[in-house]
């Protein structure tokens, strides 16, 4: 599917609140996808002044993914 997207949410594990969303192309290389997710996680930790270990990401509507 051309231009199909996977949607991810970033969650503060201390509060359980979703703090951001990110959409990436479905056909993106898995390594590149993980790099983009980890980059966003680091940006959120810096911006929100949170310990990076408190933030995790998961595919929207799915269970927890390692992050």
Secondary structure as a PSIPRED ss2 file (coil, helix, strand):
# PSIPRED VFORMAT (PSIPRED V4.0)

   1 X C   1.000  0.000  0.000
   2 X C   1.000  0.000  0.000
   3 X C   1.000  0.000  0.000
   4 X C   1.000  0.000  0.000
   5 X E   0.000  0.000  1.000
   6 X E   0.000  0.000  1.000
   7 X E   0.000  0.000  1.000
   8 X E   0.000  0.000  1.000
   9 X E   0.000  0.000  1.000
  10 X E   0.000  0.000  1.000
  11 X E   0.000  0.000  1.000
  12 X E   0.000  0.000  1.000
  13 X C   1.000  0.000  0.000
  14 X C   1.000  0.000  0.000
  15 X C   1.000  0.000  0.000
  16 X C   1.000  0.000  0.000
  17 X C   1.000  0.000  0.000
  18 X E   0.000  0.000  1.000
  19 X E   0.000  0.000  1.000
  20 X E   0.000  0.000  1.000
  21 X E   0.000  0.000  1.000
  22 X E   0.000  0.000  1.000
  23 X E   0.000  0.000  1.000
  24 X E   0.000  0.000  1.000
  25 X E   0.000  0.000  1.000
  26 X C   1.000  0.000  0.000
  27 X C   1.000  0.000  0.000
  28 X C   1.000  0.000  0.000
  29 X C   1.000  0.000  0.000
  30 X H   0.000  1.000  0.000
  31 X H   0.000  1.000  0.000
  32 X H   0.000  1.000  0.000
  33 X H   0.000  1.000  0.000
  34 X H   0.000  1.000  0.000
  35 X H   0.000  1.000  0.000
  36 X H   0.000  1.000  0.000
  37 X H   0.000  1.000  0.000
  38 X H   0.000  1.000  0.000
  39 X H   0.000  1.000  0.000
  40 X H   0.000  1.000  0.000
  41 X H   0.000  1.000  0.000
  42 X H   0.000  1.000  0.000
  43 X H   0.000  1.000  0.000
  44 X H   0.000  1.000  0.000
  45 X H   0.000  1.000  0.000
  46 X H   0.000  1.000  0.000
  47 X H   0.000  1.000  0.000
  48 X H   0.000  1.000  0.000
  49 X C   1.000  0.000  0.000
  50 X C   1.000  0.000  0.000
  51 X C   1.000  0.000  0.000
  52 X H   0.000  1.000  0.000
  53 X H   0.000  1.000  0.000
  54 X H   0.000  1.000  0.000
  55 X E   0.000  0.000  1.000
  56 X E   0.000  0.000  1.000
  57 X E   0.000  0.000  1.000
  58 X E   0.000  0.000  1.000
  59 X E   0.000  0.000  1.000
  60 X C   1.000  0.000  0.000
  61 X C   1.000  0.000  0.000
  62 X C   1.000  0.000  0.000
  63 X C   1.000  0.000  0.000
  64 X C   1.000  0.000  0.000
  65 X C   1.000  0.000  0.000
  66 X C   1.000  0.000  0.000
  67 X C   1.000  0.000  0.000
